Amino acid sequence: MPDTRTFTPHPLEQLAALFEPPDDTYLERAADTIEALREAHPVAARLASDFLVRVDGLSPVELGELFAQTFDQAPAALPTALQALRRLRFVERDVQPSYITRVVAPAIERDLARLGEQRNPFIHLLKATLCVLLPLSGETIDETS
């Protein structure tokens, strides 16, 4: 008898997948990610929803251009959030807290600082990702941010 169970990715995996260049299914996947976050990570879901509101009306091409402008401007000396999150997608579900606190969170925080004055919609996805990641390392994010 075939296995009919559906694999549901961890919300962190779904969030990390949103840090890949957008395609025609990007906004649908973002909406699915928000739904997956709602119960266990309501603050992250709200932040990700803010992202969707801010990109509403952008064509896939415009969204792709915004993505490229956002993540291609980072300095090359240190790992970017994009690089850290891409690596995170391909590691085991049992993420090492030290990888979160020493690599991923600082990379996201650097990108947040770099993007802060630009009012860039991807700030909301980065903050949502921190909301999901930091509890895995025993830390929290300021929910008023």
N, C-alpha and C positions, 0 to 999 in steps of 0.2 A: 504494500500500500504506500503510495507516495506521501512524502512529508508536506503537509499543506500549511504549516506554520509560516507566518510572515516574519522576516527579520526586521526588527525596529531598531535603528541605530540609536545610540546614546545621544541625548541632546547636545553634548559637547562635540560629538562627531558631526552632528548636523550643523552646528554653528561653525565649526572649522571648515566644513564644505562650502560655506558662504564666503570664504576668503580665497576662493578660486575665481578666475575671471568669469563674469556673468555670461550665461547663455540664455536661450529662449525660455527655459524652465526656471530661471533663477528666482523670480518673484514668487512663483508658486512654491518652490522649495523653501523660501524664506517664510512664507505663511505657514507651511507645514511645521517648520522649526518652532515658530512662535506657539503653535498649538501644543507641540511636544513639551515646551517649557512651562506652560501655564500653571500646572499643578505644583510641580516640585521647585520651580524657579520663577515665581511671579514677577519679581523685579526685572529679571533678565527678559522675560516675555514682554513687559512694558517697554523696556529699552529697545528691543528688537522691533516692536510695533511702531515706535517712534521713527525708526529707520524707514520702515515701509511707508509711513505717512509722508516722509520727506522726499522719497524717490517716486512717489505716485505721479504718474504722468510722463515719466522718462521712458523713452523708447529703449529697447535692448542695446542699441548702438550707443545712445547717450549714457546709459548706465555703465556700459563697458568702458567708455571714455572716462567717466568719473572714477571708476575703479582704478584704471591705469594711472590717472593723475594722482589719486590718493596714495597708492602703494608703490609707484615707481619713483617717487621723489625722496624716499628714505635714504639716509646716508648709508654707505656700504660697510662701514667699519664694524658695526654691531649687528647682531641678528635682528631682523624686523619682526613685527607681529606676524606678517604674512609668512615669513620663513618658519617661524616657530610653530605657527598653527598648522601649516602644511605638514611639518614633521609630526606634529601631534596626531594628525589624522591616521598616520600609519604605524603608531605604536600601540602596544597592548592597552586594553581598557583600564588596566591598573596603572595609571599614570603615576610616576614617581613624584612625590611632593617636591623634591628638590628641583626637578626639571621645571615645575610650575613656578616655584618661587625664585629660582636663579636664572631662568631663561625666558619662559613664556610671559609671565606677568611683567617683568621689566621691559620686555620688548613692546608689549601692548601699552604700557605706561609711557614709553618714549614716543610711540606713535600718537597717543592721545595728546601729549604735550605739543608735538609738532603740528597736529591738526586742530588744536584747540581754538585758535583764533579764526579758523577758516569756516566754522559752522558747517563742517562736512558731515553728511548723513552717516558715513561709516563710523563716526565716533560712537554712535549708539550701538552698533554691532560689536565694536571693540569693548565697550562697557558691559554689554550683555554677556560677552564671553568671559570677562573678569568675574562677573557674578556667579557664573557656573564653575569656573576654574578655582578661584581662591578657597572656597570651602573644602575642596579636595586636598588643599595643603594646610587646612586649619585656620585660614584667614577669612576675612569678610571684606566687602566693599561698602563704602558709604552709600546707602540707598538714596540719599538726597542728591547725589551727583547727577 
